[in-house]
Each structure stands twice: as C-alpha cells, then as structure tokens.
C-alpha cells in the first residue's frame, strides 16, 4: 500500500483561476517526485459562469484512478465549495478565504457547514494577494502557497511550476505570481494557532527525462508526431480540440500541415484522400462529429483506404453534455454506418496507452487498409498522469503498407481476393498499377460488379482481413486473477483504472476476484475473453453508459447472465462504486 495517497480539490467559480491553480499544483507535485493523476471539471459554455473543480490525486506509488473522497479542499468560492462537503474524507483539511472579495452571509459560508473533524485553515487570500501585488487576481496562487506550507512541500517545486506557467507572459506577471505564492506560504507558516498533523514526505525525485506529467490529449499528439503524421484535418469540438491546437503548433515544425476544415465530413474526406495518395493523416472528433463521418468511414472500408480517426467520447446523445465524460460511443464506433462495415476499434485505458495506440494505429490502418478508430473519452483526454517518457522503437515507426510486386505490373488487381484478405496497395500514379477506387461494389480489378456471387466474395474478403488483424491487436490482459474465481471483472477505457483499484482492495479483504482489461474492442479476442469467463462463477462489467455496450458486444461469450454496472452520470466512475457492486455480487 502507498504511504502517501491524498486527494486535493481546488473549487471555485469561473474566473477564479481554479483550473490554472490545479495545473500548477500538478506540475509542482510531479516535480517533487509524486505520482499524479488529475482531472478538471468546468462548465460547458465558452464564457461559463459556474463551478470549476481541479481534482488531483497524488501518491508515492502509481495512481490508477481518481478518488471520491477529498483529503484537502482549497476553496476559492464558498458557495461553489459547499457542494464538495459531502465528499470530504475524515479529518480533511479545508483551506478557505476568511476575508473573501464578496461578503458571504454566515449561514452560507463554508466554515459554518464543515464537519467538526475537519481542520479549518482560514487565510485572507484576497488581502494577502492585494498586499503583495496590488491586485486580487493572485488569490489562487496565494492559496497554493498556503497549501504548500501546511503540507510541508518545499516552495521551490511550486516556484518552478509557476515559472513554467507564466514565463511567457513577461517578467512582471511572473514576479507578481511568485510573490503571491510566497506571501501565502509564509502567512500559514507563521500562524501560531495551526500546526499540520502530518506533513508530506517528498519521495526520491525521478529524473525529469524519465518521468513526465502529460494529458491524454498531449499523449495522443506525441504518438501522432512520432508516427510521422503528415496531415491533420479537423473541426473544433470538445474534448478533441486541444489535439488540433497542439498539432497546429508542432506539426509544421516537422514538415506537416494542419487544416481546419469546414466540417467533420470534409475532415474525414481529406484524411481518406491523403492516405489514398500515400500520406499519413488523421482527424479527431467527438460523438456528434463522428456521427457525421460515418458515411465516409464506410466508404474507406469499401474502397479499402486507410484512415486514423480519434473519437473522444462525451456524454450524449446528440450534443449532449459537452464537458462531461461517457463511454457511450462503442456501438457507434463498431457498427456505425450502412451495410456490413467491419472496422478496427481500439480503446486505451490510460495516458500511456493513448500514446501507444495512436502510434500503432497508423501501421495497422496501412497494413489492413481500413479505417482505425481510437476510442477515448473526455476523462481520458483531459486528465493528466505522471508517466515514463514515451518513445517509439524502429519497428513501431516502420511503414505498414503492403506494396505490389513487380510481377503484378500491367496486370494489377487492387482488390485481389487473397487468403488473408489483404491485397497489395499501389499509390495512385505508379506506372503499371492502374486501378479504380470506388465506394460501389467492385471486382478484384476495381470494376463495378453487382452480382450476388461477387458481393458475397468481397464481403468475406473485407471481413477476413479485419479478423486477420487480431495478430497485431493488443490481447486482453489479466490482473490479480487465479485459476478459478468467484467473480471476474471486465473493464475497458478510462474505467479500467477504477476497476483495477477496486479489485486490489478485494484482495486485502480476501475475496476471490480477478480482472480482465480489453483494449481491442473490435475485432475482439473472443477465445481469450471466453477462457477468462469460464474460470469465473460470475462476470461483472462496469461501464460509463446506460445500456452496457461492451456487455452487449461480448456478453454472448458467457453462458450465464452478465452482471452490469452502468452509470450515465457524466463523471468518472470511482473504485469505491465498483467495490460496492463487487461486494453485493459475491
């Protein structure tokens, strides 16, 4: 068990600098050598006027999921922070502004509603900030100073994080924020009426070259850049927009281009056109945009053109809840579109896998000549984690195309019906390898052929190669399992971390529970999944959707009823929710 495992929340109103303070906190704690997993919650409106929460969990071992209990609450707004009181852990610390910029009635103040076992730390953040810099805008940074002081974190870690955040804004702004932090730090340190019950011991610091703090979106960007992405086509949509924004800065430096298209339909069309011409390309969208892409995705399936599409799921249907998380696009990713249109769908479970699967998807798309969909979600895209600095091997960087042999010249069949279903793919314009590319049913040569026999043959070919891809797709991974189990938990996507932590807790309670992680959503490794199921008396599948979409997809592999834990709340599933369900099942 970890010696350090605390959850910190910074809560405020839009405009309080809540999210900025959370980012600095995460950077500082990571620099101090702690493992970090963090996630921000904020309003959907562009100029939102609602609650913002920066949620961070830190420890001296790898953190797998967020916690639903708060050990330290830093309040930048009493009214908004009242909603966090039910989530306070026993003996939590609550840091609040005891001289807020706006008068708060006594019965609506945070201090009046806090549990008696919590330690209240009142500090005049507004006054301290104004005294230090002449402005109250540094309240959030002042609060971080107070936090660092009462938790015993050396200020230099925060100084470096503040410098990284504000250096580009000029020396004056940087110095003002550093001063706000220091004044908050020394204010709490000099208080005679408060002594921290347990300061954090800073762990041995890992080399910054070995460990980085990175978001899921930035990890996807790194994977695409390392895969030698040439072109990105996209249209802004939450939560995928940061991918396009980052690539717009970084891709031109590597000789590539980012083009903002008029809509999602144009984006996927341009990706198919680029791959058709032999250039690696991708797009990133969310549920509403993915819905618009489905016709052209199936065109890529029929014409056997590679594509890489990232679908960052958010709560739906339709435009739904733009800044909330969900795992409800699985059915759309696997089956969306007309006809029998099998495609490859991968779902990373953490920030490192966001890098690995993005990198891998380009090779797979080229080798199997089909669209590859990377299925993430709002939580996974926006959360940050401390991970080992990712790097690609030469094998992972290799070209995945299957090029035609010289012997095929002048007699080239682009859609030759091979044993594997994979045909050689020539780049248009290559002399002697002329072919038709069409979304209509076609012969091996690419000529239109609507005969029943040909449609059956080509349908079999297109599906054969998709299942052939299983040799290159990640195999399900067991954790904490045994030869025979009372209950097996199967998890996918961002919910896996919470499931892993829940199953780890069952082991401490001597429960016979195992866990299976599935990342290849389609095609899936049916034999591996079925073998795991057969060793379990019961199967539980937790998902962030209402219908139990993975359970619907693989449930037939089990001979008994699958137990489902379906939640469509818009917030990540916690380990405790899964643990409670496990205990009711055994």
C-alpha positions, -999 to +999 in steps of 0.1 A: +000+000+000+012+035-007+024+056+022+012+088+006-023+088-011-042+121-009-068+138-030-068+176-033-096+196-048-095+233-057-130+246-061-142+280-073-163+300-098-153+305-134-128+334-134-112+324-100-082+308-117-092+273-104-080+253-133-048+273-136-041+267-099-048+230-104-023+228-133+004+244-112-003+221-083+000+191-105+033+202-120+047+210-086+038+177-070+051+159-101+084+178-098+086+168-062+085+131-073+049+122-065+028+102-089-001+123-101-035+117-117-057+147-122-089+158-139-107+192-142-144+198-143-158+230-157-190+245-174-198+237-210-203+273-220-174+292-236-178+320-211-192+298-184-204+311-151-204+280-130-185+257-108-149+248-117-131+219-099-095+209-102-093+174-088-058+159-081-047+126-065-011+122-056+009+094-041+043+078-038+031+049-060+013+049-093-022+063-090-047+043-112-079+063-107-094+093-091-108+091-055-143+101-045-130+113-011-113+147-006-084+150+018-077+186+011-103+211-001-090+245-013-119+269-016-118+299-038-156+304-036-177+295-005-209+290-024-195+266-050-174+247-024-204+239-003-213+211-028-180+194-021-186+190+017-203+156+014-171+142-003-147+153+024-128+124+040-124+120+077-100+146+092-098+165+060-081+199+057-102+228+044-083+259+033-106+289+027-106+327+023-117+341+056-119+376+041-134+369+006-137+396-020-175+395-018-194+394+015-208+359+024-237+355+048-228+335+078-253+307+071-239+304+035-203+304+045-182+273+040-168+273+076-204+272+090-211+239+073-178+220+077-178+188+097-163+191+132-135+166+125-121+187+096-092+211+101-102+246+090-074+268+077-086+303+072-064+328+054-071+362+040-062+352+004-077+384-011-059+407+013-026+389+010-027+390-028-037+426-028-009+435-004+017+415-023+009+427-058-017+454-057-042+430-073-066+404-060-061+382-091-034+362-073-058+347-048-055+313-064-017+313-063-017+326-027-039+296-018-013+273-033+013+289-011-008+282+020-013+246+008+025+241+003+032+255+037+008+234+058+016+202+038+054+207+042+062+209+005+094+229-002+084+261-021+110+256-049+088+229-066+060+254-069+083+282-079+094+261-109+058+253-118+048+289-116+077+300-137+067+274-164+031+287-164+038+325-165+073+330-181+058+336-215+036+364-201+066+385-190+087+392-160+063+415-142+034+389-142+058+361-133+072+380-103+037+390-091+026+354-090+057+343-073+052+370-047+016+360-042+027+324-036+054+333-012+032+356+009+006+328+012+033+303+021+048+324+049+014+335+062+005+299+071+040+291+082+039+319+108+005+311+121+008+300+158-027+285+160-022+259+133+002+230+132-001+204+104-009+170+117+012+152+090+035+169+065+041+151+033+075+134+029+088+143-005+098+110-023+131+104-041+127+125-072+128+107-105+147+123-134+126+147-154+139+129-185+124+096-173+090+108-160+067+135-174+033+149-165+012+148-196-025+148-205-042+122-227-046+147-255-009+156-254+000+120-253-021+114-285-003+143-302+031+128-293+020+094-307+009+110-339+041+130-343+063+100-336+043+081-362+054+107-388+020+122-393+020+144-424-015+160-424-042+166-398-077+177-408-102+187-382-131+208-370-132+221-334-152+201-309-149+194-272-129+175-260-108+168-291-100+204-300-067+206-280-053+179-303-057+201-333-044+231-314-013+214-303-006+199-337-011+233-353+020+244-333+041+213-336+033+196-369+046+224-392+080+222-375+082+186-388+071+195-423+035+186-419+003+207-421-029+212-400-060+223-419-092+234-401-120+221-424-155+234-429-170+204-410-163+169-399-175+154-432-148+173-451-123+163-424-127+126-429-129+130-466-095+148-466-080+121-444-091+094-468-077+114-497-043+118-480-040+081-472-052+073-507-023+093-520+002+077-497+005+103-469-003+095-432-032+117-420-057+117-391-086+135-376-100+139-341-136+145-331-163+136-306-197+119-308-216+145-328-188+149-353-182+111-355-219+107-364-213+129-395-183+109-405-199+075-407-208+075-444-172+083-454-158+059-429-177+031-446-165+044-480-130+039-466-140+003-457-154-004-491-126+012-511-100-003-486-084+031-478-066+035-445-076+063-421-070+071-384-099+086-365-099+096-329-133+097-312-131+115-278-164+104-263-185+128-243-219+124-228-247+121-254-268+115-273-267+144-298-246+173-285-254+160-250-232+172-222-201+186-240-178+188-209-189+155-192-175+120-198-191+088-210-184+056-228-214+055-250-200+056-285-188+020-285-218+008-306-214+037-330-176+031-334-181-006-340-213-007-361-219+029-372-227+032-409-246+014-436-240-023-445-216-048-431-188-024-425-164-040-401-135-018-389-108-018-362-116-001-329-090+004-301-097+018-267-067+029-245-072+028-207-046+053-196-024+082-208+005+060-218-018+038-240-031+070-256+004+074-270+010+037-278-023+031-296-021+063-316+014+054-327+003+018-336-029+028-354-011+042-384+007+010-391-025-011-386-045+012-408-019+008-436-014-029-432-051-038-432-062-010-455-091+001-434-101+029-410-089+026-374-109+042-347-092+052-314-119+054-288-111+077-258-134+098-236-135+132-220-119+120-188-091+102-205-084+130-229-082+157-203-068+140-173-030+142-166-008+115-154+028+110-144+042+085-169+075+073-182+087+094-211+073+076-241+095+067-271+089+046-302+111+017-314+122+015-351+097-014-356+069+008-344+079+036-368+081+013-398+059+017-429+029-006-427+019-006-464+018-038-484+031-028-518+026-047-551+052-070-565+070-062-598+052-093-612+018-076-608+028-047-631+004-042-661-019-069-646-026-053-612-057-064-592-060-038-564-086-059-546-072-094-552-090-119-530-061-134-510-061-159-482-056-132-456-080-108-473-051-082-476-043-070-512-013-051-522-019-013-523-003+009-550+000+046-547-020+063-575+002+074-604+026+044-601+032+033-637+017-001-645-006-003-614-037+015-626-070+007-607-104+021-599-112+032-563-149+033-556-175+030-529-196+009-551-192-029-550-164-039-573-144-068-587-108-076-578-098-052-606-119-024-591-146-026-619-182-023-609-197-057-602-231-060-585-235-098-590-246-118-559-215-140-561-191-111-562-207-092-534-206-123-512-169-129-521-158-093-515-178-090-482-160-121-470-126-106-481-132-074-462-142-091-431-114-117-433-087-092-431-103-074-401-102-107-381-067-113-395-057-081-378-061-098-344-025-109-346-014-073-344-040-060-319-035-059-281-045-091-263-067-088-232-046-086-201-055-103-168-047-087-134-049-103-099-067-134-113-065-170-102-073-204-119-108-202-105-126-171-094-159-162-077-162-131-098-144-117-128-145-080-136-141-070-173-133-033-179-124-011-208-114+025-215-109+050-186-130+029-163-102+003-161-081+022-136-110+024-111-118-013-117-081-022-110-081-003-078-114-019-067-101-054-074-069-046-055-090-037-025-109-070-027-076-089-023-070-072+010-104-085+020-096-120+009-121-120-019-115-142-049-119-117-077-100-112-110-098-086-136-096-086-174-087-055-195-100-053-230-084-027-254-091-042-288-128-035-289-133-048-325-123-072-336-120-087-301-101-117-289-131-140-283-111-170-272-091-152-246-122-134-232-142-167-231-114-186-214-114-159-186-151-160-183-152-198-180-130-196-149-154-172-132-187-181-114-199-146-122-189-117-146-193-080-138-188-053-165-187-017-152-193+010-179-199+047-182-231+043-203-267+034-197-270+004-220-239-017-211-225-015-246-194-037-240-216-062-222-239-062-253-210-068-276-193-097-257-220-110-233-229-139-256-195-154-249-206-162-213-231-189-207-249-171-179-263-136-173-237-108-172-239-085-142-238-049-153-228-017-136-240+010-159-237+047-149-245+076-171-237+104-147-212+123-168-184+119-141-157+092-139-165+060-121-148+056-088-131+025-074-155+026-044-186+024-066-172-007-083-161-022-050-196-018-035-210-036-065-185-064-063-194-070-026-231-073-035-223-099-062-203-123-040 
